[in-house]
Amino acid sequence: MHALANPSNSQLLRSQVYEHLRKELRSQRLQPGSFVSISEFGKELGMSRTPLRDALLQLQAEGFVTFLPQRGILINELSQQEIEDLYEVLGALDSRGLLSVFAQIGPDEVQRMKIINEQMLEAVSDISFHQYFDLNTEFHNVYLHFSRNALLLNQINILRQRLFDFAKARYVENICMLNYQEHLQLIELIAEGRAKEAADFLRDIHCSINWQQG
């Protein structure tokens, strides 16, 4: 994204630690609710204690982990209510981002969104949920990459990381299918140039998942 082209050293350290945790979670060597030894974690990353602690403190501030004396680092586990709350905030930010760049979205972007949405459907069929989540982020980034609001983009990125990488899998196939259909509706609204309706749909419907459907 344009606004995040020059990350600081602290951002790079945070990203390095985050990606390692993400990899461990995706491989299921770690689970939300489990603990990580700071010393062992530092050895795995080849990182000294001070920069590691700084990166973990940033992740703690963002809600990913919690420092607990004598126990190490807790990988925070999200409740259903917390997930729904995160989606509510994500919807507000994402819809604002969409409105701010709407005039820059053209036929190429609409076509790209259609292609990614079909790829998401294939990922569900293949039971490849990690790929599905990555594609979901890519779908929304088709328009968000036009934004130059670094703060908004960073907050959206953090919310998506917490929901897609650090939450236990709560998606099931029928919810993914609902997501697919809602993407089609969003694409149609964008293609027709209905900016406010597209933003309202994104905020009030697309990011208000009915978990009972799962």
Secondary structure, DSSP 8 states (H G I E B T S, - for coil): -GGGSS--HHHHHHHHHHHHHHHHHHTTSS-TT-EE-HHHHHHHHT--HHHHHHHHHHHHHTTSEEEETTTEEEE----HHHHHHHHHHHHHHHHHHHHHHGGG--HHHHHHHHHHHHHHHHHHHTT-HHHHHHHHHHHHHHHHTT---HHHHHHHHHHHHHHHTSS-----HHHHHHHHHHHHHHHHHHHTT-HHHHHHHIIIIITS--GGG-
